[in-house]
């Protein structure tokens, strides 16, 4: 009888541990969290090509950060905003 109670108690504890771990992985709102990383693909606003975040050229323009495939696209974007 004690063995049965012990097994049931362990199963209940395991259930609650797994449930909390799954909730933590999914995030607070039930959706999977989006973690920015070097493999995230970003679109260049000038030539519309996709570049991995780790290889992109970043530029802060007007308080916002933009990502480009090259320095040439970053300069072209600055000129488009200026003129």
PDB file of N, CA, C and O in Angstrom:
ATOM      1  N   UNK A   1       0.818  -1.196   0.000  1.00  0.00           N
ATOM      2  CA  UNK A   1       0.000   0.000   0.000  1.00  0.00           C
ATOM      3  C   UNK A   1       0.862   1.261   0.000  1.00  0.00           C
ATOM      4  O   UNK A   1       0.572   2.229  -0.703  1.00  0.00           O
ATOM      5  N   UNK A   2       1.932   1.229   0.805  1.00  0.00           N
ATOM      6  CA  UNK A   2       2.820   2.395   0.858  1.00  0.00           C
ATOM      7  C   UNK A   2       3.542   2.608  -0.473  1.00  0.00           C
ATOM      8  O   UNK A   2       3.787   3.743  -0.883  1.00  0.00           O
ATOM      9  N   UNK A   3       3.870   1.524  -1.125  1.00  0.00           N
ATOM     10  CA  UNK A   3       4.543   1.643  -2.428  1.00  0.00           C
ATOM     11  C   UNK A   3       3.644   2.348  -3.435  1.00  0.00           C
ATOM     12  O   UNK A   3       4.101   3.206  -4.190  1.00  0.00           O
ATOM     13  N   UNK A   4       2.381   1.990  -3.444  1.00  0.00           N
ATOM     14  CA  UNK A   4       1.431   2.608  -4.356  1.00  0.00           C
ATOM     15  C   UNK A   4       1.302   4.104  -4.088  1.00  0.00           C
ATOM     16  O   UNK A   4       1.294   4.898  -5.028  1.00  0.00           O
ATOM     17  N   UNK A   5       1.203   4.495  -2.832  1.00  0.00           N
ATOM     18  CA  UNK A   5       1.129   5.914  -2.487  1.00  0.00           C
ATOM     19  C   UNK A   5       2.408   6.654  -2.872  1.00  0.00           C
ATOM     20  O   UNK A   5       2.356   7.796  -3.329  1.00  0.00           O
ATOM     21  N   UNK A   6       3.536   6.010  -2.689  1.00  0.00           N
ATOM     22  CA  UNK A   6       4.812   6.618  -3.054  1.00  0.00           C
ATOM     23  C   UNK A   6       4.908   6.819  -4.565  1.00  0.00           C
ATOM     24  O   UNK A   6       5.358   7.872  -5.015  1.00  0.00           O
ATOM     25  N   UNK A   7       4.500   5.847  -5.341  1.00  0.00           N
ATOM     26  CA  UNK A   7       4.539   5.949  -6.795  1.00  0.00           C
ATOM     27  C   UNK A   7       3.587   7.036  -7.279  1.00  0.00           C
ATOM     28  O   UNK A   7       3.950   7.827  -8.149  1.00  0.00           O
ATOM     29  N   UNK A   8       2.387   7.086  -6.735  1.00  0.00           N
ATOM     30  CA  UNK A   8       1.419   8.119  -7.116  1.00  0.00           C
ATOM     31  C   UNK A   8       1.953   9.506  -6.751  1.00  0.00           C
ATOM     32  O   UNK A   8       1.828  10.441  -7.541  1.00  0.00           O
ATOM     33  N   UNK A   9       2.535   9.643  -5.583  1.00  0.00           N
ATOM     34  CA  UNK A   9       3.110  10.932  -5.175  1.00  0.00           C
ATOM     35  C   UNK A   9       4.234  11.361  -6.101  1.00  0.00           C
ATOM     36  O   UNK A   9       4.306  12.532  -6.475  1.00  0.00           O
ATOM     37  N   UNK A  10       5.107  10.447  -6.475  1.00  0.00           N
ATOM     38  CA  UNK A  10       6.197  10.775  -7.402  1.00  0.00           C
ATOM     39  C   UNK A  10       5.663  11.153  -8.778  1.00  0.00           C
ATOM     40  O   UNK A  10       6.197  12.062  -9.415  1.00  0.00           O
ATOM     41  N   UNK A  11       4.634  10.482  -9.242  1.00  0.00           N
ATOM     42  CA  UNK A  11       4.035  10.828 -10.536  1.00  0.00           C
ATOM     43  C   UNK A  11       3.414  12.222 -10.518  1.00  0.00           C
ATOM     44  O   UNK A  11       3.508  12.956 -11.502  1.00  0.00           O
ATOM     45  N   UNK A  12       2.787  12.586  -9.415  1.00  0.00           N
ATOM     46  CA  UNK A  12       2.187  13.925  -9.293  1.00  0.00           C
ATOM     47  C   UNK A  12       3.285  14.988  -9.320  1.00  0.00           C
ATOM     48  O   UNK A  12       3.146  15.999 -10.007  1.00  0.00           O
ATOM     49  N   UNK A  13       4.359  14.772  -8.589  1.00  0.00           N
ATOM     50  CA  UNK A  13       5.473  15.724  -8.573  1.00  0.00           C
ATOM     51  C   UNK A  13       6.091  15.827  -9.959  1.00  0.00           C
ATOM     52  O   UNK A  13       6.396  16.932 -10.407  1.00  0.00           O
ATOM     53  N   UNK A  14       6.283  14.721 -10.641  1.00  0.00           N
ATOM     54  CA  UNK A  14       6.841  14.724 -11.995  1.00  0.00           C
ATOM     55  C   UNK A  14       5.947  15.482 -12.962  1.00  0.00           C
ATOM     56  O   UNK A  14       6.433  16.224 -13.816  1.00  0.00           O
ATOM     57  N   UNK A  15       4.630  15.293 -12.826  1.00  0.00           N
ATOM     58  CA  UNK A  15       3.677  16.009 -13.673  1.00  0.00           C
ATOM     59  C   UNK A  15       3.817  17.525 -13.509  1.00  0.00           C
ATOM     60  O   UNK A  15       3.884  18.251 -14.501  1.00  0.00           O
ATOM     61  N   UNK A  16       3.861  18.000 -12.275  1.00  0.00           N
ATOM     62  CA  UNK A  16       3.958  19.436 -12.046  1.00  0.00           C
ATOM     63  C   UNK A  16       5.304  19.996 -12.496  1.00  0.00           C
ATOM     64  O   UNK A  16       5.357  21.124 -12.985  1.00  0.00           O
ATOM     65  N   UNK A  17       6.370  19.257 -12.348  1.00  0.00           N
ATOM     66  CA  UNK A  17       7.682  19.712 -12.825  1.00  0.00           C
ATOM     67  C   UNK A  17       7.705  19.830 -14.342  1.00  0.00           C
ATOM     68  O   UNK A  17       8.199  20.816 -14.888  1.00  0.00           O
ATOM     69  N   UNK A  18       7.170  18.824 -15.018  1.00  0.00           N
ATOM     70  CA  UNK A  18       7.125  18.873 -16.483  1.00  0.00           C
ATOM     71  C   UNK A  18       6.228  20.004 -16.975  1.00  0.00           C
ATOM     72  O   UNK A  18       6.567  20.689 -17.940  1.00  0.00           O
ATOM     73  N   UNK A  19       5.094  20.203 -16.325  1.00  0.00           N
ATOM     74  CA  UNK A  19       4.178  21.262 -16.733  1.00  0.00           C
ATOM     75  C   UNK A  19       4.827  22.639 -16.596  1.00  0.00           C
ATOM     76  O   UNK A  19       4.683  23.477 -17.486  1.00  0.00           O
ATOM     77  N   UNK A  20       5.527  22.879 -15.511  1.00  0.00           N
ATOM     78  CA  UNK A  20       6.169  24.182 -15.328  1.00  0.00           C
ATOM     79  C   UNK A  20       7.330  24.366 -16.300  1.00  0.00           C
ATOM     80  O   UNK A  20       7.573  25.480 -16.765  1.00  0.00           O
ATOM     81  N   UNK A  21       8.046  23.292 -16.613  1.00  0.00           N
ATOM     82  CA  UNK A  21       9.147  23.400 -17.580  1.00  0.00           C
ATOM     83  C   UNK A  21       8.620  23.717 -18.974  1.00  0.00           C
ATOM     84  O   UNK A  21       9.224  24.512 -19.693  1.00  0.00           O
ATOM     85  N   UNK A  22       7.515  23.116 -19.362  1.00  0.00           N
ATOM     86  CA  UNK A  22       6.926  23.385 -20.679  1.00  0.00           C
ATOM     87  C   UNK A  22       6.406  24.810 -20.751  1.00  0.00           C
ATOM     88  O   UNK A  22       6.581  25.478 -21.770  1.00  0.00           O
ATOM     89  N   UNK A  23       5.772  25.283 -19.692  1.00  0.00           N
ATOM     90  CA  UNK A  23       5.289  26.672 -19.676  1.00  0.00           C
ATOM     91  C   UNK A  23       6.442  27.657 -19.781  1.00  0.00           C
ATOM     92  O   UNK A  23       6.325  28.675 -20.464  1.00  0.00           O
ATOM     93  N   UNK A  24       7.539  27.371 -19.123  1.00  0.00           N
ATOM     94  CA  UNK A  24       8.702  28.258 -19.163  1.00  0.00           C
ATOM     95  C   UNK A  24       9.305  28.296 -20.562  1.00  0.00           C
ATOM     96  O   UNK A  24       9.753  29.351 -21.011  1.00  0.00           O
ATOM     97  N   UNK A  25       9.322  27.170 -21.250  1.00  0.00           N
ATOM     98  CA  UNK A  25       9.858  27.123 -22.604  1.00  0.00           C
ATOM     99  C   UNK A  25       8.969  27.866 -23.591  1.00  0.00           C
ATOM    100  O   UNK A  25       9.471  28.491 -24.525  1.00  0.00           O
ATOM    101  N   UNK A  26       7.671  27.806 -23.398  1.00  0.00           N
ATOM    102  CA  UNK A  26       6.743  28.460 -24.315  1.00  0.00           C
ATOM    103  C   UNK A  26       6.664  29.960 -24.095  1.00  0.00           C
ATOM    104  O   UNK A  26       6.252  30.684 -25.002  1.00  0.00           O
ATOM    105  N   UNK A  27       7.031  30.437 -22.961  1.00  0.00           N
ATOM    106  CA  UNK A  27       6.933  31.863 -22.675  1.00  0.00           C
ATOM    107  C   UNK A  27       5.667  32.171 -21.894  1.00  0.00           C
ATOM    108  O   UNK A  27       4.860  31.281 -21.624  1.00  0.00           O
ATOM    109  N   UNK A  28       5.501  33.413 -21.539  1.00  0.00           N
ATOM    110  CA  UNK A  28       4.393  33.818 -20.677  1.00  0.00           C
ATOM    111  C   UNK A  28       3.049  33.804 -21.388  1.00  0.00           C
ATOM    112  O   UNK A  28       2.029  33.480 -20.780  1.00  0.00           O
ATOM    113  N   UNK A  29       3.038  34.161 -22.703  1.00  0.00           N
ATOM    114  CA  UNK A  29       1.762  34.274 -23.399  1.00  0.00           C
ATOM    115  C   UNK A  29       1.379  33.017 -24.171  1.00  0.00           C
ATOM    116  O   UNK A  29       0.438  33.058 -24.964  1.00  0.00           O
ATOM    117  N   UNK A  30       2.063  31.924 -23.971  1.00  0.00           N
ATOM    118  CA  UNK A  30       1.706  30.683 -24.625  1.00  0.00           C
ATOM    119  C   UNK A  30       2.365  30.481 -25.974  1.00  0.00           C
ATOM    120  O   UNK A  30       2.215  29.419 -26.578  1.00  0.00           O
ATOM    121  N   UNK A  31       3.086  31.470 -26.458  1.00  0.00           N
ATOM    122  CA  UNK A  31       3.777  31.345 -27.727  1.00  0.00           C
ATOM    123  C   UNK A  31       5.247  31.102 -27.464  1.00  0.00           C
ATOM    124  O   UNK A  31       5.781  31.461 -26.415  1.00  0.00           O
ATOM    125  N   UNK A  32       5.886  30.487 -28.438  1.00  0.00           N
ATOM    126  CA  UNK A  32       7.306  30.235 -28.273  1.00  0.00           C
ATOM    127  C   UNK A  32       8.068  31.550 -28.384  1.00  0.00           C
ATOM    128  O   UNK A  32       7.763  32.368 -29.252  1.00  0.00           O
ATOM    129  N   UNK A  33       9.046  31.761 -27.524  1.00  0.00           N
ATOM    130  CA  UNK A  33       9.775  33.029 -27.550  1.00  0.00           C
ATOM    131  C   UNK A  33      10.640  33.141 -28.799  1.00  0.00           C
ATOM    132  O   UNK A  33      11.156  32.146 -29.308  1.00  0.00           O
ATOM    133  N   UNK A  34      10.787  34.354 -29.272  1.00  0.00           N
ATOM    134  CA  UNK A  34      11.650  34.623 -30.408  1.00  0.00           C
ATOM    135  C   UNK A  34      12.969  35.118 -29.849  1.00  0.00           C
ATOM    136  O   UNK A  34      13.049  36.206 -29.278  1.00  0.00           O
ATOM    137  N   UNK A  35      13.966  34.334 -30.016  1.00  0.00           N
ATOM    138  CA  UNK A  35      15.277  34.683 -29.497  1.00  0.00           C
ATOM    139  C   UNK A  35      16.157  35.180 -30.632  1.00  0.00           C
ATOM    140  O   UNK A  35      16.457  34.431 -31.561  1.00  0.00           O
ATOM    141  N   UNK A  36      16.571  36.434 -30.562  1.00  0.00           N
ATOM    142  CA  UNK A  36      17.434  36.929 -31.627  1.00  0.00           C
ATOM    143  C   UNK A  36      18.788  36.233 -31.575  1.00  0.00           C
ATOM    144  O   UNK A  36      19.368  36.066 -30.502  1.00  0.00           O
ATOM    145  N   UNK A  37      19.269  35.844 -32.700  1.00  0.00           N
ATOM    146  CA  UNK A  37      20.554  35.178 -32.765  1.00  0.00           C
ATOM    147  C   UNK A  37      21.268  35.530 -34.045  1.00  0.00           C
ATOM    148  O   UNK A  37      20.756  36.293 -34.863  1.00  0.00           O
ATOM    149  N   UNK A  38      22.438  34.983 -34.217  1.00  0.00           N
ATOM    150  CA  UNK A  38      23.227  35.270 -35.402  1.00  0.00           C
ATOM    151  C   UNK A  38      22.646  34.631 -36.649  1.00  0.00           C
ATOM    152  O   UNK A  38      23.014  35.026 -37.755  1.00  0.00           O
ATOM    153  N   UNK A  39      21.749  33.657 -36.517  1.00  0.00           N
ATOM    154  CA  UNK A  39      21.180  32.988 -37.676  1.00  0.00           C
ATOM    155  C   UNK A  39      19.862  33.596 -38.128  1.00  0.00           C
ATOM    156  O   UNK A  39      19.303  33.170 -39.139  1.00  0.00           O
ATOM    157  N   UNK A  40      19.356  34.579 -37.403  1.00  0.00           N
ATOM    158  CA  UNK A  40      18.105  35.219 -37.793  1.00  0.00           C
ATOM    159  C   UNK A  40      18.319  35.976 -39.096  1.00  0.00           C
ATOM    160  O   UNK A  40      19.278  36.736 -39.231  1.00  0.00           O
ATOM    161  N   UNK A  41      17.420  35.764 -40.053  1.00  0.00           N
ATOM    162  CA  UNK A  41      17.553  36.412 -41.354  1.00  0.00           C
ATOM    163  C   UNK A  41      16.848  37.774 -41.329  1.00  0.00           C
ATOM    164  O   UNK A  41      15.695  37.878 -40.911  1.00  0.00           O
ATOM    165  N   UNK A  42      17.553  38.806 -41.779  1.00  0.00           N
ATOM    166  CA  UNK A  42      17.035  40.170 -41.814  1.00  0.00           C
ATOM    167  C   UNK A  42      17.044  40.660 -43.250  1.00  0.00           C
ATOM    168  O   UNK A  42      17.945  40.327 -44.020  1.00  0.00           O
ATOM    169  N   UNK A  43      16.036  41.456 -43.613  1.00  0.00           N
ATOM    170  CA  UNK A  43      15.954  41.957 -44.981  1.00  0.00           C
ATOM    171  C   UNK A  43      16.569  43.341 -45.087  1.00  0.00           C
ATOM    172  O   UNK A  43      16.261  44.239 -44.303  1.00  0.00           O
ATOM    173  N   UNK A  44      17.434  43.493 -46.057  1.00  0.00           N
ATOM    174  CA  UNK A  44      18.060  44.777 -46.357  1.00  0.00           C
ATOM    175  C   UNK A  44      16.992  45.693 -46.944  1.00  0.00           C
ATOM    176  O   UNK A  44      16.325  45.299 -47.901  1.00  0.00           O
ATOM    177  N   UNK A  45      16.799  46.921 -46.401  1.00  0.00           N
ATOM    178  CA  UNK A  45      15.749  47.798 -46.907  1.00  0.00           C
ATOM    179  C   UNK A  45      16.049  48.404 -48.277  1.00  0.00           C
ATOM    180  O   UNK A  45      15.150  48.963 -48.904  1.00  0.00           O
ATOM    181  N   UNK A  46      17.292  48.307 -48.756  1.00  0.00           N
ATOM    182  CA  UNK A  46      17.646  48.896 -50.048  1.00  0.00           C
ATOM    183  C   UNK A  46      17.498  47.880 -51.167  1.00  0.00           C
ATOM    184  O   UNK A  46      16.699  48.076 -52.083  1.00  0.00           O
ATOM    185  N   UNK A  47      18.254  46.803 -51.103  1.00  0.00           N
ATOM    186  CA  UNK A  47      18.248  45.823 -52.194  1.00  0.00           C
ATOM    187  C   UNK A  47      17.335  44.632 -51.930  1.00  0.00           C
ATOM    188  O   UNK A  47      17.208  43.752 -52.781  1.00  0.00           O
ATOM    189  N   UNK A  48      16.700  44.594 -50.763  1.00  0.00           N
ATOM    190  CA  UNK A  48      15.715  43.576 -50.391  1.00  0.00           C
ATOM    191  C   UNK A  48      16.269  42.148 -50.310  1.00  0.00           C
ATOM    192  O   UNK A  48      15.504  41.187 -50.395  1.00  0.00           O
ATOM    193  N   UNK A  49      17.564  42.002 -50.149  1.00  0.00           N
ATOM    194  CA  UNK A  49      18.137  40.675 -49.956  1.00  0.00           C
ATOM    195  C   UNK A  49      18.106  40.332 -48.468  1.00  0.00           C
ATOM    196  O   UNK A  49      18.056  41.220 -47.618  1.00  0.00           O
ATOM    197  N   UNK A  50      18.135  39.051 -48.170  1.00  0.00           N
ATOM    198  CA  UNK A  50      18.143  38.589 -46.788  1.00  0.00           C
ATOM    199  C   UNK A  50      19.564  38.258 -46.369  1.00  0.00           C
ATOM    200  O   UNK A  50      20.320  37.620 -47.102  1.00  0.00           O
ATOM    201  N   UNK A  51      19.905  38.712 -45.166  1.00  0.00           N
ATOM    202  CA  UNK A  51      21.257  38.546 -44.645  1.00  0.00           C
ATOM    203  C   UNK A  51      21.160  37.990 -43.223  1.00  0.00           C
ATOM    204  O   UNK A  51      20.308  38.437 -42.456  1.00  0.00           O
ATOM    205  N   UNK A  52      22.013  37.023 -42.849  1.00  0.00           N
ATOM    206  CA  UNK A  52      22.033  36.585 -41.451  1.00  0.00           C
ATOM    207  C   UNK A  52      22.462  37.730 -40.539  1.00  0.00           C
ATOM    208  O   UNK A  52      23.338  38.517 -40.898  1.00  0.00           O
ATOM    209  N   UNK A  53      21.856  37.823 -39.378  1.00  0.00           N
ATOM    210  CA  UNK A  53      22.158  38.923 -38.450  1.00  0.00           C
ATOM    211  C   UNK A  53      23.647  39.015 -38.136  1.00  0.00           C
ATOM    212  O   UNK A  53      24.178  40.114 -37.980  1.00  0.00           O
ATOM    213  N   UNK A  54      24.314  37.891 -38.044  1.00  0.00           N
ATOM    214  CA  UNK A  54      25.742  37.888 -37.725  1.00  0.00           C
ATOM    215  C   UNK A  54      26.606  38.497 -38.815  1.00  0.00           C
ATOM    216  O   UNK A  54      27.701  38.982 -38.532  1.00  0.00           O
ATOM    217  N   UNK A  55      26.130  38.482 -40.067  1.00  0.00           N
ATOM    218  CA  UNK A  55      26.900  39.028 -41.185  1.00  0.00           C
ATOM    219  C   UNK A  55      26.425  40.401 -41.617  1.00  0.00           C
ATOM    220  O   UNK A  55      27.061  41.026 -42.466  1.00  0.00           O
ATOM    221  N   UNK A  56      25.330  40.888 -41.062  1.00  0.00           N
ATOM    222  CA  UNK A  56      24.741  42.153 -41.497  1.00  0.00           C
ATOM    223  C   UNK A  56      25.532  43.345 -40.972  1.00  0.00           C
ATOM    224  O   UNK A  56      26.159  43.296 -39.915  1.00  0.00           O
ATOM    225  N   UNK A  57      25.474  44.413 -41.753  1.00  0.00           N
ATOM    226  CA  UNK A  57      26.066  45.691 -41.360  1.00  0.00           C
ATOM    227  C   UNK A  57      24.949  46.492 -40.699  1.00  0.00           C
ATOM    228  O   UNK A  57      23.917  46.748 -41.319  1.00  0.00           O
ATOM    229  N   UNK A  58      25.149  46.886 -39.448  1.00  0.00           N
ATOM    230  CA  UNK A  58      24.099  47.634 -38.753  1.00  0.00           C
ATOM    231  C   UNK A  58      24.443  49.116 -38.721  1.00  0.00           C
ATOM    232  O   UNK A  58      25.605  49.513 -38.630  1.00  0.00           O
ATOM    233  N   UNK A  59      23.377  49.922 -38.800  1.00  0.00           N
ATOM    234  CA  UNK A  59      23.550  51.375 -38.742  1.00  0.00           C
ATOM    235  C   UNK A  59      22.375  51.955 -37.979  1.00  0.00           C
ATOM    236  O   UNK A  59      21.224  51.596 -38.230  1.00  0.00           O
ATOM    237  N   UNK A  60      22.665  52.853 -37.044  1.00  0.00           N
ATOM    238  CA  UNK A  60      21.629  53.541 -36.295  1.00  0.00           C
ATOM    239  C   UNK A  60      21.331  54.858 -36.994  1.00  0.00           C
ATOM    240  O   UNK A  60      22.168  55.760 -37.037  1.00  0.00           O
ATOM    241  N   UNK A  61      20.121  54.952 -37.542  1.00  0.00           N
ATOM    242  CA  UNK A  61      19.728  56.135 -38.313  1.00  0.00           C
ATOM    243  C   UNK A  61      18.424  56.656 -37.737  1.00  0.00           C
ATOM    244  O   UNK A  61      17.416  55.949 -37.735  1.00  0.00           O
ATOM    245  N   UNK A  62      18.437  57.871 -37.257  1.00  0.00           N
ATOM    246  CA  UNK A  62      17.237  58.478 -36.695  1.00  0.00           C
ATOM    247  C   UNK A  62      16.716  57.764 -35.459  1.00  0.00           C
ATOM    248  O   UNK A  62      15.508  57.744 -35.221  1.00  0.00           O
ATOM    249  N   UNK A  63      17.603  57.180 -34.675  1.00  0.00           N
ATOM    250  CA  UNK A  63      17.202  56.497 -33.460  1.00  0.00           C
ATOM    251  C   UNK A  63      16.718  55.077 -33.669  1.00  0.00           C
ATOM    252  O   UNK A  63      16.293  54.424 -32.716  1.00  0.00           O
ATOM    253  N   UNK A  64      16.775  54.586 -34.899  1.00  0.00           N
ATOM    254  CA  UNK A  64      16.348  53.220 -35.195  1.00  0.00           C
ATOM    255  C   UNK A  64      17.520  52.468 -35.825  1.00  0.00           C
ATOM    256  O   UNK A  64      18.290  53.043 -36.595  1.00  0.00           O
ATOM    257  N   UNK A  65      17.648  51.199 -35.501  1.00  0.00           N
ATOM    258  CA  UNK A  65      18.735  50.393 -36.039  1.00  0.00           C
ATOM    259  C   UNK A  65      18.260  49.668 -37.291  1.00  0.00           C
ATOM    260  O   UNK A  65      17.234  48.988 -37.278  1.00  0.00           O
ATOM    261  N   UNK A  66      19.013  49.820 -38.365  1.00  0.00           N
ATOM    262  CA  UNK A  66      18.746  49.153 -39.632  1.00  0.00           C
ATOM    263  C   UNK A  66      19.876  48.190 -39.924  1.00  0.00           C
ATOM    264  O   UNK A  66      21.009  48.402 -39.491  1.00  0.00           O
ATOM    265  N   UNK A  67      19.570  47.129 -40.657  1.00  0.00           N
ATOM    266  CA  UNK A  67      20.568  46.132 -41.016  1.00  0.00           C
ATOM    267  C   UNK A  67      20.665  46.046 -42.533  1.00  0.00           C
ATOM    268  O   UNK A  67      19.656  46.005 -43.237  1.00  0.00           O
ATOM    269  N   UNK A  68      21.914  46.019 -43.023  1.00  0.00           N
ATOM    270  CA  UNK A  68      22.171  46.025 -44.456  1.00  0.00           C
ATOM    271  C   UNK A  68      23.103  44.882 -44.833  1.00  0.00           C
ATOM    272  O   UNK A  68      23.792  44.313 -43.986  1.00  0.00           O
ATOM    273  N   UNK A  69      23.109  44.558 -46.135  1.00  0.00           N
ATOM    274  CA  UNK A  69      23.988  43.490 -46.605  1.00  0.00           C
ATOM    275  C   UNK A  69      25.410  44.008 -46.809  1.00  0.00           C
ATOM    276  O   UNK A  69      26.359  43.224 -46.796  1.00  0.00           O
ATOM    277  N   UNK A  70      25.568  45.331 -46.999  1.00  0.00           N
ATOM    278  CA  UNK A  70      26.899  45.899 -47.234  1.00  0.00           C
ATOM    279  C   UNK A  70      26.918  47.366 -46.816  1.00  0.00           C
ATOM    280  O   UNK A  70      25.877  47.965 -46.547  1.00  0.00           O
ATOM    281  N   UNK A  71      28.118  47.929 -46.768  1.00  0.00           N
ATOM    282  CA  UNK A  71      28.275  49.364 -46.467  1.00  0.00           C
ATOM    283  C   UNK A  71      27.680  50.216 -47.586  1.00  0.00           C
ATOM    284  O   UNK A  71      27.160  51.302 -47.332  1.00  0.00           O
ATOM    285  N   UNK A  72      27.757  49.720 -48.828  1.00  0.00           N
ATOM    286  CA  UNK A  72      27.190  50.470 -49.959  1.00  0.00           C
ATOM    287  C   UNK A  72      25.683  50.662 -49.794  1.00  0.00           C
ATOM    288  O   UNK A  72      25.163  51.750 -50.044  1.00  0.00           O
ATOM    289  N   UNK A  73      24.989  49.617 -49.377  1.00  0.00           N
ATOM    290  CA  UNK A  73      23.542  49.736 -49.165  1.00  0.00           C
ATOM    291  C   UNK A  73      23.238  50.681 -47.996  1.00  0.00           C
ATOM    292  O   UNK A  73      22.256  51.422 -48.043  1.00  0.00           O
ATOM    293  N   UNK A  74      24.059  50.659 -46.967  1.00  0.00           N
ATOM    294  CA  UNK A  74      23.854  51.561 -45.834  1.00  0.00           C
ATOM    295  C   UNK A  74      24.020  53.017 -46.273  1.00  0.00           C
ATOM    296  O   UNK A  74      23.235  53.878 -45.874  1.00  0.00           O
ATOM    297  N   UNK A  75      25.036  53.294 -47.092  1.00  0.00           N
ATOM    298  CA  UNK A  75      25.252  54.658 -47.590  1.00  0.00           C
ATOM    299  C   UNK A  75      24.123  55.082 -48.518  1.00  0.00           C
ATOM    300  O   UNK A  75      23.675  56.227 -48.462  1.00  0.00           O
ATOM    301  N   UNK A  76      23.655  54.171 -49.371  1.00  0.00           N
ATOM    302  CA  UNK A  76      22.549  54.470 -50.275  1.00  0.00           C
ATOM    303  C   UNK A  76      21.290  54.803 -49.478  1.00  0.00           C
ATOM    304  O   UNK A  76      20.553  55.722 -49.837  1.00  0.00           O
ATOM    305  N   UNK A  77      21.044  54.072 -48.411  1.00  0.00           N
ATOM    306  CA  UNK A  77      19.871  54.310 -47.569  1.00  0.00           C
ATOM    307  C   UNK A  77      19.966  55.681 -46.901  1.00  0.00           C
ATOM    308  O   UNK A  77      18.974  56.406 -46.831  1.00  0.00           O
ATOM    309  N   UNK A  78      21.137  56.035 -46.416  1.00  0.00           N
ATOM    310  CA  UNK A  78      21.318  57.367 -45.795  1.00  0.00           C
ATOM    311  C   UNK A  78      21.058  58.476 -46.802  1.00  0.00           C
ATOM    312  O   UNK A  78      20.445  59.490 -46.470  1.00  0.00           O
ATOM    313  N   UNK A  79      21.528  58.282 -48.042  1.00  0.00           N
ATOM    314  CA  UNK A  79      21.312  59.292 -49.079  1.00  0.00           C
ATOM    315  C   UNK A  79      19.839  59.408 -49.423  1.00  0.00           C
ATOM    316  O   UNK A  79      19.341  60.510 -49.655  1.00  0.00           O
ATOM    317  N   UNK A  80      19.124  58.266 -49.460  1.00  0.00           N
ATOM    318  CA  UNK A  80      17.687  58.295 -49.765  1.00  0.00           C
ATOM    319  C   UNK A  80      16.912  59.048 -48.684  1.00  0.00           C
ATOM    320  O   UNK A  80      15.969  59.777 -48.991  1.00  0.00           O
ATOM    321  N   UNK A  81      17.303  58.875 -47.427  1.00  0.00           N
ATOM    322  CA  UNK A  81      16.623  59.575 -46.341  1.00  0.00           C
ATOM    323  C   UNK A  81      16.947  61.073 -46.338  1.00  0.00           C
ATOM    324  O   UNK A  81      16.099  61.899 -45.999  1.00  0.00           O
ATOM    325  N   UNK A  82      18.171  61.408 -46.717  1.00  0.00           N
ATOM    326  CA  UNK A  82      18.589  62.804 -46.701  1.00  0.00           C
ATOM    327  C   UNK A  82      17.968  63.602 -47.864  1.00  0.00           C
ATOM    328  O   UNK A  82      17.679  64.790 -47.722  1.00  0.00           O
ATOM    329  N   UNK A  83      17.773  62.956 -48.980  1.00  0.00           N
ATOM    330  CA  UNK A  83      17.332  63.701 -50.167  1.00  0.00           C
ATOM    331  C   UNK A  83      16.043  63.321 -50.647  1.00  0.00           C
ATOM    332  O   UNK A  83      15.565  63.875 -51.637  1.00  0.00           O
TER     333      UNK A  83
END
